[in-house]
Every structure is written in C-alpha cells, then in structure tokens.
Amino acid sequence: MARLMRIEYSGATYHVMGRGNQGKAIYAGDEDRQMWLETVGEACDKTGWRVHAFVMMSNHFHLLLETPEGNLVAGM
C-alpha cells in the first residue's frame, strides 16, 4: 500500500527523521556530519525552512523544522 500524501501548509512545523538501514551508522565520520549540516543549510536557503532544533545520532537524525511557504516536499 502506498504512503498517504503529506499534508503541507504555510507555517507548519514538522518532526522529520531519518534512520540507517538495520540500525547501521549513517555518517562515516566528521566530514559526513559536516556535509549533512551543509546540505540541510542549503535546503533551508532554497526553501525558506526554519530549523528550530536538530540532533544527529550515529544511526539517525531528527529535525524540528517550520515551513513558512508550505513546501516540505520541495526540500526533501
């Protein structure tokens, strides 16, 4: 069964997370972590997202972000 459509609207706040397959690490080292931060920053620059909080664990991450323009999918 397909995933339901994401609901997007201006000013929405989302908890976004990603995990590694089978609990495996998603960052090979500090360079990967830095690249991830830069990539999130680029997505924010392009979409206007506001990141209110984030955490980077070895095998997953969490973002608490706001989409002033209702464009979560555009940044993904």
mmCIF file of the N, C-alpha and C atoms, coordinates in Angstrom:
data_MODEL
# 
_entry.id   MODEL 
# 
loop_
_atom_site.group_PDB 
_atom_site.id 
_atom_site.type_symbol 
_atom_site.label_atom_id 
_atom_site.label_alt_id 
_atom_site.label_comp_id 
_atom_site.label_asym_id 
_atom_site.label_entity_id 
_atom_site.label_seq_id 
_atom_site.pdbx_PDB_ins_code 
_atom_site.Cartn_x 
_atom_site.Cartn_y 
_atom_site.Cartn_z 
_atom_site.occupancy 
_atom_site.B_iso_or_equiv 
_atom_site.pdbx_formal_charge 
_atom_site.auth_seq_id 
_atom_site.auth_comp_id 
_atom_site.auth_asym_id 
_atom_site.auth_atom_id 
_atom_site.pdbx_PDB_model_num 
ATOM 1   N N  . MET A 1 1  ? 0.831  -1.171 0.000  1.00 0.00 ? 1  MET A N  1 
ATOM 2   C CA . MET A 1 1  ? 0.000  0.000  0.000  1.00 0.00 ? 1  MET A CA 1 
ATOM 3   C C  . MET A 1 1  ? 0.882  1.244  0.000  1.00 0.00 ? 1  MET A C  1 
ATOM 4   N N  . ALA A 1 2  ? 0.525  2.210  -0.803 1.00 0.00 ? 2  ALA A N  1 
ATOM 5   C CA . ALA A 1 2  ? 1.302  3.437  -0.914 1.00 0.00 ? 2  ALA A CA 1 
ATOM 6   C C  . ALA A 1 2  ? 1.129  4.304  0.331  1.00 0.00 ? 2  ALA A C  1 
ATOM 7   N N  . ARG A 1 3  ? 2.156  5.102  0.599  1.00 0.00 ? 3  ARG A N  1 
ATOM 8   C CA . ARG A 1 3  ? 2.104  6.038  1.710  1.00 0.00 ? 3  ARG A CA 1 
ATOM 9   C C  . ARG A 1 3  ? 1.092  7.137  1.402  1.00 0.00 ? 3  ARG A C  1 
ATOM 10  N N  . LEU A 1 4  ? 0.391  7.621  2.399  1.00 0.00 ? 4  LEU A N  1 
ATOM 11  C CA . LEU A 1 4  ? -0.551 8.712  2.218  1.00 0.00 ? 4  LEU A CA 1 
ATOM 12  C C  . LEU A 1 4  ? 0.187  9.989  1.840  1.00 0.00 ? 4  LEU A C  1 
ATOM 13  N N  . MET A 1 5  ? -0.495 10.880 1.135  1.00 0.00 ? 5  MET A N  1 
ATOM 14  C CA . MET A 1 5  ? 0.084  12.156 0.747  1.00 0.00 ? 5  MET A CA 1 
ATOM 15  C C  . MET A 1 5  ? 0.458  12.950 1.997  1.00 0.00 ? 5  MET A C  1 
ATOM 16  N N  . ARG A 1 6  ? 1.584  13.665 1.940  1.00 0.00 ? 6  ARG A N  1 
ATOM 17  C CA . ARG A 1 6  ? 1.955  14.546 3.036  1.00 0.00 ? 6  ARG A CA 1 
ATOM 18  C C  . ARG A 1 6  ? 1.063  15.772 3.016  1.00 0.00 ? 6  ARG A C  1 
ATOM 19  N N  . ILE A 1 7  ? 0.657  16.202 4.183  1.00 0.00 ? 7  ILE A N  1 
ATOM 20  C CA . ILE A 1 7  ? -0.118 17.433 4.296  1.00 0.00 ? 7  ILE A CA 1 
ATOM 21  C C  . ILE A 1 7  ? 0.873  18.572 4.462  1.00 0.00 ? 7  ILE A C  1 
ATOM 22  N N  . GLU A 1 8  ? 0.781  19.561 3.568  1.00 0.00 ? 8  GLU A N  1 
ATOM 23  C CA . GLU A 1 8  ? 1.682  20.706 3.617  1.00 0.00 ? 8  GLU A CA 1 
ATOM 24  C C  . GLU A 1 8  ? 0.860  21.982 3.698  1.00 0.00 ? 8  GLU A C  1 
ATOM 25  N N  . TYR A 1 9  ? 1.272  22.895 4.548  1.00 0.00 ? 9  TYR A N  1 
ATOM 26  C CA . TYR A 1 9  ? 0.651  24.212 4.578  1.00 0.00 ? 9  TYR A CA 1 
ATOM 27  C C  . TYR A 1 9  ? 1.639  25.216 5.146  1.00 0.00 ? 9  TYR A C  1 
ATOM 28  N N  . SER A 1 10 ? 1.425  26.470 4.829  1.00 0.00 ? 10 SER A N  1 
ATOM 29  C CA . SER A 1 10 ? 2.312  27.542 5.283  1.00 0.00 ? 10 SER A CA 1 
ATOM 30  C C  . SER A 1 10 ? 2.316  27.625 6.800  1.00 0.00 ? 10 SER A C  1 
ATOM 31  N N  . GLY A 1 11 ? 3.520  27.750 7.366  1.00 0.00 ? 11 GLY A N  1 
ATOM 32  C CA . GLY A 1 11 ? 3.664  27.879 8.807  1.00 0.00 ? 11 GLY A CA 1 
ATOM 33  C C  . GLY A 1 11 ? 3.611  26.571 9.566  1.00 0.00 ? 11 GLY A C  1 
ATOM 34  N N  . ALA A 1 12 ? 3.592  25.450 8.862  1.00 0.00 ? 12 ALA A N  1 
ATOM 35  C CA . ALA A 1 12 ? 3.536  24.142 9.533  1.00 0.00 ? 12 ALA A CA 1 
ATOM 36  C C  . ALA A 1 12 ? 4.867  23.830 10.208 1.00 0.00 ? 12 ALA A C  1 
ATOM 37  N N  . THR A 1 13 ? 4.818  23.058 11.273 1.00 0.00 ? 13 THR A N  1 
ATOM 38  C CA . THR A 1 13 ? 6.006  22.574 11.964 1.00 0.00 ? 13 THR A CA 1 
ATOM 39  C C  . THR A 1 13 ? 6.022  21.053 11.849 1.00 0.00 ? 13 THR A C  1 
ATOM 40  N N  . TYR A 1 14 ? 7.179  20.510 11.485 1.00 0.00 ? 14 TYR A N  1 
ATOM 41  C CA . TYR A 1 14 ? 7.310  19.070 11.254 1.00 0.00 ? 14 TYR A CA 1 
ATOM 42  C C  . TYR A 1 14 ? 8.445  18.482 12.080 1.00 0.00 ? 14 TYR A C  1 
ATOM 43  N N  . HIS A 1 15 ? 8.257  17.258 12.505 1.00 0.00 ? 15 HIS A N  1 
ATOM 44  C CA . HIS A 1 15 ? 9.336  16.444 13.063 1.00 0.00 ? 15 HIS A CA 1 
ATOM 45  C C  . HIS A 1 15 ? 9.768  15.509 11.944 1.00 0.00 ? 15 HIS A C  1 
ATOM 46  N N  . VAL A 1 16 ? 10.964 15.748 11.421 1.00 0.00 ? 16 VAL A N  1 
ATOM 47  C CA . VAL A 1 16 ? 11.499 14.948 10.318 1.00 0.00 ? 16 VAL A CA 1 
ATOM 48  C C  . VAL A 1 16 ? 12.613 14.087 10.885 1.00 0.00 ? 16 VAL A C  1 
ATOM 49  N N  . MET A 1 17 ? 12.630 12.828 10.494 1.00 0.00 ? 17 MET A N  1 
ATOM 50  C CA . MET A 1 17 ? 13.707 11.958 10.966 1.00 0.00 ? 17 MET A CA 1 
ATOM 51  C C  . MET A 1 17 ? 14.130 11.001 9.863  1.00 0.00 ? 17 MET A C  1 
ATOM 52  N N  . GLY A 1 18 ? 15.337 10.530 9.980  1.00 0.00 ? 18 GLY A N  1 
ATOM 53  C CA . GLY A 1 18 ? 15.848 9.524  9.058  1.00 0.00 ? 18 GLY A CA 1 
ATOM 54  C C  . GLY A 1 18 ? 16.714 8.552  9.829  1.00 0.00 ? 18 GLY A C  1 
ATOM 55  N N  . ARG A 1 19 ? 16.644 7.289  9.436  1.00 0.00 ? 19 ARG A N  1 
ATOM 56  C CA . ARG A 1 19 ? 17.412 6.235  10.121 1.00 0.00 ? 19 ARG A CA 1 
ATOM 57  C C  . ARG A 1 19 ? 18.216 5.429  9.120  1.00 0.00 ? 19 ARG A C  1 
ATOM 58  N N  . GLY A 1 20 ? 19.307 4.879  9.573  1.00 0.00 ? 20 GLY A N  1 
ATOM 59  C CA . GLY A 1 20 ? 20.099 3.975  8.755  1.00 0.00 ? 20 GLY A CA 1 
ATOM 60  C C  . GLY A 1 20 ? 19.425 2.615  8.665  1.00 0.00 ? 20 GLY A C  1 
ATOM 61  N N  . ASN A 1 21 ? 19.668 1.919  7.589  1.00 0.00 ? 21 ASN A N  1 
ATOM 62  C CA . ASN A 1 21 ? 19.129 0.573  7.420  1.00 0.00 ? 21 ASN A CA 1 
ATOM 63  C C  . ASN A 1 21 ? 19.676 -0.356 8.491  1.00 0.00 ? 21 ASN A C  1 
ATOM 64  N N  . GLN A 1 22 ? 18.802 -1.141 9.068  1.00 0.00 ? 22 GLN A N  1 
ATOM 65  C CA . GLN A 1 22 ? 19.170 -2.150 10.066 1.00 0.00 ? 22 GLN A CA 1 
ATOM 66  C C  . GLN A 1 22 ? 19.959 -1.555 11.230 1.00 0.00 ? 22 GLN A C  1 
ATOM 67  N N  . GLY A 1 23 ? 19.670 -0.301 11.561 1.00 0.00 ? 23 GLY A N  1 
ATOM 68  C CA . GLY A 1 23 ? 20.337 0.351  12.686 1.00 0.00 ? 23 GLY A CA 1 
ATOM 69  C C  . GLY A 1 23 ? 21.788 0.718  12.436 1.00 0.00 ? 23 GLY A C  1 
ATOM 70  N N  . LYS A 1 24 ? 22.221 0.674  11.182 1.00 0.00 ? 24 LYS A N  1 
ATOM 71  C CA . LYS A 1 24 ? 23.622 0.970  10.858 1.00 0.00 ? 24 LYS A CA 1 
ATOM 72  C C  . LYS A 1 24 ? 23.877 2.471  10.847 1.00 0.00 ? 24 LYS A C  1 
ATOM 73  N N  . ALA A 1 25 ? 25.137 2.835  11.005 1.00 0.00 ? 25 ALA A N  1 
ATOM 74  C CA . ALA A 1 25 ? 25.550 4.241  11.025 1.00 0.00 ? 25 ALA A CA 1 
ATOM 75  C C  . ALA A 1 25 ? 25.212 4.920  9.703  1.00 0.00 ? 25 ALA A C  1 
ATOM 76  N N  . ILE A 1 26 ? 24.834 6.194  9.783  1.00 0.00 ? 26 ILE A N  1 
ATOM 77  C CA . ILE A 1 26 ? 24.534 6.949  8.568  1.00 0.00 ? 26 ILE A CA 1 
ATOM 78  C C  . ILE A 1 26 ? 25.637 7.956  8.244  1.00 0.00 ? 26 ILE A C  1 
ATOM 79  N N  . TYR A 1 27 ? 26.588 8.140  9.133  1.00 0.00 ? 27 TYR A N  1 
ATOM 80  C CA . TYR A 1 27 ? 27.730 9.021  8.898  1.00 0.00 ? 27 TYR A CA 1 
ATOM 81  C C  . TYR A 1 27 ? 29.009 8.205  9.006  1.00 0.00 ? 27 TYR A C  1 
ATOM 82  N N  . ALA A 1 28 ? 29.897 8.363  8.033  1.00 0.00 ? 28 ALA A N  1 
ATOM 83  C CA . ALA A 1 28 ? 31.170 7.641  8.072  1.00 0.00 ? 28 ALA A CA 1 
ATOM 84  C C  . ALA A 1 28 ? 32.172 8.332  8.992  1.00 0.00 ? 28 ALA A C  1 
ATOM 85  N N  . GLY A 1 29 ? 31.947 9.614  9.266  1.00 0.00 ? 29 GLY A N  1 
ATOM 86  C CA . GLY A 1 29 ? 32.870 10.356 10.118 1.00 0.00 ? 29 GLY A CA 1 
ATOM 87  C C  . GLY A 1 29 ? 32.469 11.818 10.182 1.00 0.00 ? 29 GLY A C  1 
ATOM 88  N N  . ASP A 1 30 ? 33.365 12.635 10.736 1.00 0.00 ? 30 ASP A N  1 
ATOM 89  C CA . ASP A 1 30 ? 33.065 14.048 10.918 1.00 0.00 ? 30 ASP A CA 1 
ATOM 90  C C  . ASP A 1 30 ? 32.846 14.782 9.597  1.00 0.00 ? 30 ASP A C  1 
ATOM 91  N N  . GLU A 1 31 ? 33.530 14.379 8.536  1.00 0.00 ? 31 GLU A N  1 
ATOM 92  C CA . GLU A 1 31 ? 33.320 15.013 7.234  1.00 0.00 ? 31 GLU A CA 1 
ATOM 93  C C  . GLU A 1 31 ? 31.888 14.792 6.746  1.00 0.00 ? 31 GLU A C  1 
ATOM 94  N N  . ASP A 1 32 ? 31.370 13.598 6.938  1.00 0.00 ? 32 ASP A N  1 
ATOM 95  C CA . ASP A 1 32 ? 29.982 13.304 6.561  1.00 0.00 ? 32 ASP A CA 1 
ATOM 96  C C  . ASP A 1 32 ? 29.001 14.131 7.391  1.00 0.00 ? 32 ASP A C  1 
ATOM 97  N N  . ARG A 1 33 ? 29.287 14.259 8.677  1.00 0.00 ? 33 ARG A N  1 
ATOM 98  C CA . ARG A 1 33 ? 28.416 15.061 9.536  1.00 0.00 ? 33 ARG A CA 1 
ATOM 99  C C  . ARG A 1 33 ? 28.392 16.515 9.070  1.00 0.00 ? 33 ARG A C  1 
ATOM 100 N N  . GLN A 1 34 ? 29.553 17.049 8.734  1.00 0.00 ? 34 GLN A N  1 
ATOM 101 C CA . GLN A 1 34 ? 29.643 18.424 8.249  1.00 0.00 ? 34 GLN A CA 1 
ATOM 102 C C  . GLN A 1 34 ? 28.889 18.585 6.926  1.00 0.00 ? 34 GLN A C  1 
ATOM 103 N N  . MET A 1 35 ? 29.035 17.601 6.042  1.00 0.00 ? 35 MET A N  1 
ATOM 104 C CA . MET A 1 35 ? 28.330 17.660 4.760  1.00 0.00 ? 35 MET A CA 1 
ATOM 105 C C  . MET A 1 35 ? 26.820 17.617 4.978  1.00 0.00 ? 35 MET A C  1 
ATOM 106 N N  . TRP A 1 36 ? 26.366 16.817 5.924  1.00 0.00 ? 36 TRP A N  1 
ATOM 107 C CA . TRP A 1 36 ? 24.931 16.753 6.230  1.00 0.00 ? 36 TRP A CA 1 
ATOM 108 C C  . TRP A 1 36 ? 24.428 18.111 6.695  1.00 0.00 ? 36 TRP A C  1 
ATOM 109 N N  . LEU A 1 37 ? 25.167 18.756 7.592  1.00 0.00 ? 37 LEU A N  1 
ATOM 110 C CA . LEU A 1 37 ? 24.777 20.080 8.067  1.00 0.00 ? 37 LEU A CA 1 
ATOM 111 C C  . LEU A 1 37 ? 24.721 21.090 6.929  1.00 0.00 ? 37 LEU A C  1 
ATOM 112 N N  . GLU A 1 38 ? 25.717 21.037 6.041  1.00 0.00 ? 38 GLU A N  1 
ATOM 113 C CA . GLU A 1 38 ? 25.739 21.944 4.895  1.00 0.00 ? 38 GLU A CA 1 
ATOM 114 C C  . GLU A 1 38 ? 24.555 21.688 3.968  1.00 0.00 ? 38 GLU A C  1 
ATOM 115 N N  . THR A 1 39 ? 24.216 20.431 3.770  1.00 0.00 ? 39 THR A N  1 
ATOM 116 C CA . THR A 1 39 ? 23.089 20.070 2.900  1.00 0.00 ? 39 THR A CA 1 
ATOM 117 C C  . THR A 1 39 ? 21.769 20.557 3.491  1.00 0.00 ? 39 THR A C  1 
ATOM 118 N N  . VAL A 1 40 ? 21.588 20.399 4.782  1.00 0.00 ? 40 VAL A N  1 
ATOM 119 C CA . VAL A 1 40 ? 20.382 20.916 5.436  1.00 0.00 ? 40 VAL A CA 1 
ATOM 120 C C  . VAL A 1 40 ? 20.340 22.440 5.295  1.00 0.00 ? 40 VAL A C  1 
ATOM 121 N N  . GLY A 1 41 ? 21.483 23.091 5.457  1.00 0.00 ? 41 GLY A N  1 
ATOM 122 C CA . GLY A 1 41 ? 21.549 24.537 5.297  1.00 0.00 ? 41 GLY A CA 1 
ATOM 123 C C  . GLY A 1 41 ? 21.171 24.977 3.892  1.00 0.00 ? 41 GLY A C  1 
ATOM 124 N N  . GLU A 1 42 ? 21.635 24.236 2.887  1.00 0.00 ? 42 GLU A N  1 
ATOM 125 C CA . GLU A 1 42 ? 21.279 24.548 1.502  1.00 0.00 ? 42 GLU A CA 1 
ATOM 126 C C  . GLU A 1 42 ? 19.778 24.384 1.275  1.00 0.00 ? 42 GLU A C  1 
ATOM 127 N N  . ALA A 1 43 ? 19.205 23.331 1.828  1.00 0.00 ? 43 ALA A N  1 
ATOM 128 C CA . ALA A 1 43 ? 17.759 23.128 1.699  1.00 0.00 ? 43 ALA A CA 1 
ATOM 129 C C  . ALA A 1 43 ? 16.999 24.284 2.340  1.00 0.00 ? 43 ALA A C  1 
ATOM 130 N N  . CYS A 1 44 ? 17.474 24.756 3.484  1.00 0.00 ? 44 CYS A N  1 
ATOM 131 C CA . CYS A 1 44 ? 16.832 25.891 4.156  1.00 0.00 ? 44 CYS A CA 1 
ATOM 132 C C  . CYS A 1 44 ? 16.952 27.156 3.312  1.00 0.00 ? 44 CYS A C  1 
ATOM 133 N N  . ASP A 1 45 ? 18.120 27.381 2.727  1.00 0.00 ? 45 ASP A N  1 
ATOM 134 C CA . ASP A 1 45 ? 18.313 28.561 1.875  1.00 0.00 ? 45 ASP A CA 1 
ATOM 135 C C  . ASP A 1 45 ? 17.369 28.537 0.677  1.00 0.00 ? 45 ASP A C  1 
ATOM 136 N N  . LYS A 1 46 ? 17.197 27.379 0.075  1.00 0.00 ? 46 LYS A N  1 
ATOM 137 C CA . LYS A 1 46 ? 16.374 27.254 -1.130 1.00 0.00 ? 46 LYS A CA 1 
ATOM 138 C C  . LYS A 1 46 ? 14.873 27.313 -0.833 1.00 0.00 ? 46 LYS A C  1 
ATOM 139 N N  . THR A 1 47 ? 14.462 26.818 0.321  1.00 0.00 ? 47 THR A N  1 
ATOM 140 C CA . THR A 1 47 ? 13.035 26.669 0.612  1.00 0.00 ? 47 THR A CA 1 
ATOM 141 C C  . THR A 1 47 ? 12.504 27.656 1.642  1.00 0.00 ? 47 THR A C  1 
ATOM 142 N N  . GLY A 1 48 ? 13.393 28.300 2.384  1.00 0.00 ? 48 GLY A N  1 
ATOM 143 C CA . GLY A 1 48 ? 12.955 29.193 3.453  1.00 0.00 ? 48 GLY A CA 1 
ATOM 144 C C  . GLY A 1 48 ? 12.617 28.482 4.752  1.00 0.00 ? 48 GLY A C  1 
ATOM 145 N N  . TRP A 1 49 ? 12.934 27.182 4.825  1.00 0.00 ? 49 TRP A N  1 
ATOM 146 C CA . TRP A 1 49 ? 12.672 26.441 6.055  1.00 0.00 ? 49 TRP A CA 1 
ATOM 147 C C  . TRP A 1 49 ? 13.390 27.099 7.222  1.00 0.00 ? 49 TRP A C  1 
ATOM 148 N N  . ARG A 1 50 ? 12.848 26.896 8.405  1.00 0.00 ? 50 ARG A N  1 
ATOM 149 C CA . ARG A 1 50 ? 13.487 27.330 9.650  1.00 0.00 ? 50 ARG A CA 1 
ATOM 150 C C  . ARG A 1 50 ? 13.679 26.103 10.524 1.00 0.00 ? 50 ARG A C  1 
ATOM 151 N N  . VAL A 1 51 ? 14.916 25.776 10.829 1.00 0.00 ? 51 VAL A N  1 
ATOM 152 C CA . VAL A 1 51 ? 15.199 24.642 11.716 1.00 0.00 ? 51 VAL A CA 1 
ATOM 153 C C  . VAL A 1 51 ? 15.217 25.163 13.141 1.00 0.00 ? 51 VAL A C  1 
ATOM 154 N N  . HIS A 1 52 ? 14.319 24.649 13.967 1.00 0.00 ? 52 HIS A N  1 
ATOM 155 C CA . HIS A 1 52 ? 14.231 25.077 15.361 1.00 0.00 ? 52 HIS A CA 1 
ATOM 156 C C  . HIS A 1 52 ? 15.095 24.211 16.271 1.00 0.00 ? 52 HIS A C  1 
ATOM 157 N N  . ALA A 1 53 ? 15.300 22.964 15.883 1.00 0.00 ? 53 ALA A N  1 
ATOM 158 C CA . ALA A 1 53 ? 16.130 22.062 16.675 1.00 0.00 ? 53 ALA A CA 1 
ATOM 159 C C  . ALA A 1 53 ? 16.543 20.886 15.790 1.00 0.00 ? 53 ALA A C  1 
ATOM 160 N N  . PHE A 1 54 ? 17.682 20.309 16.120 1.00 0.00 ? 54 PHE A N  1 
ATOM 161 C CA . PHE A 1 54 ? 18.108 19.098 15.420 1.00 0.00 ? 54 PHE A CA 1 
ATOM 162 C C  . PHE A 1 54 ? 19.005 18.282 16.330 1.00 0.00 ? 54 PHE A C  1 
ATOM 163 N N  . VAL A 1 55 ? 19.081 17.000 16.031 1.00 0.00 ? 55 VAL A N  1 
ATOM 164 C CA . VAL A 1 55 ? 20.013 16.113 16.719 1.00 0.00 ? 55 VAL A CA 1 
ATOM 165 C C  . VAL A 1 55 ? 20.543 15.132 15.692 1.00 0.00 ? 55 VAL A C  1 
ATOM 166 N N  . MET A 1 56 ? 21.838 14.886 15.781 1.00 0.00 ? 56 MET A N  1 
ATOM 167 C CA . MET A 1 56 ? 22.491 13.927 14.892 1.00 0.00 ? 56 MET A CA 1 
ATOM 168 C C  . MET A 1 56 ? 23.036 12.794 15.752 1.00 0.00 ? 56 MET A C  1 
ATOM 169 N N  . MET A 1 57 ? 22.464 11.619 15.597 1.00 0.00 ? 57 MET A N  1 
ATOM 170 C CA . MET A 1 57 ? 22.952 10.439 16.294 1.00 0.00 ? 57 MET A CA 1 
ATOM 171 C C  . MET A 1 57 ? 23.742 9.613  15.290 1.00 0.00 ? 57 MET A C  1 
ATOM 172 N N  . SER A 1 58 ? 24.424 8.590  15.742 1.00 0.00 ? 58 SER A N  1 
ATOM 173 C CA . SER A 1 58 ? 25.249 7.809  14.813 1.00 0.00 ? 58 SER A CA 1 
ATOM 174 C C  . SER A 1 58 ? 24.432 7.107  13.736 1.00 0.00 ? 58 SER A C  1 
ATOM 175 N N  . ASN A 1 59 ? 23.211 6.677  14.086 1.00 0.00 ? 59 ASN A N  1 
ATOM 176 C CA . ASN A 1 59 ? 22.414 5.917  13.122 1.00 0.00 ? 59 ASN A CA 1 
ATOM 177 C C  . ASN A 1 59 ? 21.095 6.589  12.727 1.00 0.00 ? 59 ASN A C  1 
ATOM 178 N N  . HIS A 1 60 ? 20.864 7.824  13.195 1.00 0.00 ? 60 HIS A N  1 
ATOM 179 C CA . HIS A 1 60 ? 19.653 8.537  12.800 1.00 0.00 ? 60 HIS A CA 1 
ATOM 180 C C  . HIS A 1 60 ? 19.776 10.020 13.123 1.00 0.00 ? 60 HIS A C  1 
ATOM 181 N N  . PHE A 1 61 ? 18.831 10.791 12.591 1.00 0.00 ? 61 PHE A N  1 
ATOM 182 C CA . PHE A 1 61 ? 18.775 12.218 12.897 1.00 0.00 ? 61 PHE A CA 1 
ATOM 183 C C  . PHE A 1 61 ? 17.327 12.637 13.108 1.00 0.00 ? 61 PHE A C  1 
ATOM 184 N N  . HIS A 1 62 ? 17.158 13.769 13.760 1.00 0.00 ? 62 HIS A N  1 
ATOM 185 C CA . HIS A 1 62 ? 15.849 14.385 13.946 1.00 0.00 ? 62 HIS A CA 1 
ATOM 186 C C  . HIS A 1 62 ? 15.976 15.861 13.605 1.00 0.00 ? 62 HIS A C  1 
ATOM 187 N N  . LEU A 1 63 ? 14.962 16.408 12.942 1.00 0.00 ? 63 LEU A N  1 
ATOM 188 C CA . LEU A 1 63 ? 14.863 17.839 12.664 1.00 0.00 ? 63 LEU A CA 1 
ATOM 189 C C  . LEU A 1 63 ? 13.497 18.316 13.126 1.00 0.00 ? 63 LEU A C  1 
ATOM 190 N N  . LEU A 1 64 ? 13.460 19.446 13.783 1.00 0.00 ? 64 LEU A N  1 
ATOM 191 C CA . LEU A 1 64 ? 12.198 20.123 14.060 1.00 0.00 ? 64 LEU A CA 1 
ATOM 192 C C  . LEU A 1 64 ? 12.235 21.370 13.191 1.00 0.00 ? 64 LEU A C  1 
ATOM 193 N N  . LEU A 1 65 ? 11.431 21.357 12.127 1.00 0.00 ? 65 LEU A N  1 
ATOM 194 C CA . LEU A 1 65 ? 11.515 22.475 11.195 1.00 0.00 ? 65 LEU A CA 1 
ATOM 195 C C  . LEU A 1 65 ? 10.153 23.053 10.872 1.00 0.00 ? 65 LEU A C  1 
ATOM 196 N N  . GLU A 1 66 ? 10.195 24.317 10.502 1.00 0.00 ? 66 GLU A N  1 
ATOM 197 C CA . GLU A 1 66 ? 8.995  25.063 10.123 1.00 0.00 ? 66 GLU A CA 1 
ATOM 198 C C  . GLU A 1 66 ? 9.082  25.387 8.639  1.00 0.00 ? 66 GLU A C  1 
ATOM 199 N N  . THR A 1 67 ? 7.955  25.297 7.960  1.00 0.00 ? 67 THR A N  1 
ATOM 200 C CA . THR A 1 67 ? 7.902  25.600 6.530  1.00 0.00 ? 67 THR A CA 1 
ATOM 201 C C  . THR A 1 67 ? 7.002  26.816 6.307  1.00 0.00 ? 67 THR A C  1 
ATOM 202 N N  . PRO A 1 68 ? 7.580  28.019 6.313  1.00 0.00 ? 68 PRO A N  1 
ATOM 203 C CA . PRO A 1 68 ? 6.762  29.218 6.117  1.00 0.00 ? 68 PRO A CA 1 
ATOM 204 C C  . PRO A 1 68 ? 5.982  29.217 4.806  1.00 0.00 ? 68 PRO A C  1 
ATOM 205 N N  . GLU A 1 69 ? 6.504  28.509 3.812  1.00 0.00 ? 69 GLU A N  1 
ATOM 206 C CA . GLU A 1 69 ? 5.856  28.500 2.497  1.00 0.00 ? 69 GLU A CA 1 
ATOM 207 C C  . GLU A 1 69 ? 5.099  27.204 2.196  1.00 0.00 ? 69 GLU A C  1 
ATOM 208 N N  . GLY A 1 70 ? 5.008  26.306 3.153  1.00 0.00 ? 70 GLY A N  1 
ATOM 209 C CA . GLY A 1 70 ? 4.284  25.044 2.929  1.00 0.00 ? 70 GLY A CA 1 
ATOM 210 C C  . GLY A 1 70 ? 4.923  24.183 1.860  1.00 0.00 ? 70 GLY A C  1 
ATOM 211 N N  . ASN A 1 71 ? 6.231  24.004 1.938  1.00 0.00 ? 71 ASN A N  1 
ATOM 212 C CA . ASN A 1 71 ? 6.974  23.331 0.879  1.00 0.00 ? 71 ASN A CA 1 
ATOM 213 C C  . ASN A 1 71 ? 7.901  22.232 1.396  1.00 0.00 ? 71 ASN A C  1 
ATOM 214 N N  . LEU A 1 72 ? 7.424  21.411 2.275  1.00 0.00 ? 72 LEU A N  1 
ATOM 215 C CA . LEU A 1 72 ? 8.258  20.339 2.828  1.00 0.00 ? 72 LEU A CA 1 
ATOM 216 C C  . LEU A 1 72 ? 8.772  19.415 1.731  1.00 0.00 ? 72 LEU A C  1 
ATOM 217 N N  . VAL A 1 73 ? 7.910  18.992 0.843  1.00 0.00 ? 73 VAL A N  1 
ATOM 218 C CA . VAL A 1 73 ? 8.314  18.049 -0.208 1.00 0.00 ? 73 VAL A CA 1 
ATOM 219 C C  . VAL A 1 73 ? 9.371  18.663 -1.112 1.00 0.00 ? 73 VAL A C  1 
ATOM 220 N N  . ALA A 1 74 ? 9.264  19.949 -1.396 1.00 0.00 ? 74 ALA A N  1 
ATOM 221 C CA . ALA A 1 74 ? 10.235 20.615 -2.281 1.00 0.00 ? 74 ALA A CA 1 
ATOM 222 C C  . ALA A 1 74 ? 11.657 20.531 -1.738 1.00 0.00 ? 74 ALA A C  1 
ATOM 223 N N  . GLY A 1 75 ? 11.795 20.545 -0.427 1.00 0.00 ? 75 GLY A N  1 
ATOM 224 C CA . GLY A 1 75 ? 13.129 20.483 0.183  1.00 0.00 ? 75 GLY A CA 1 
ATOM 225 C C  . GLY A 1 75 ? 13.647 19.082 0.381  1.00 0.00 ? 75 GLY A C  1 
ATOM 226 N N  . MET A 1 76 ? 12.772 18.111 0.314  1.00 0.00 ? 76 MET A N  1 
ATOM 227 C CA . MET A 1 76 ? 13.185 16.736 0.508  1.00 0.00 ? 76 MET A CA 1 
ATOM 228 C C  . MET A 1 76 ? 13.859 16.196 -0.730 1.00 0.00 ? 76 MET A C  1 
# 
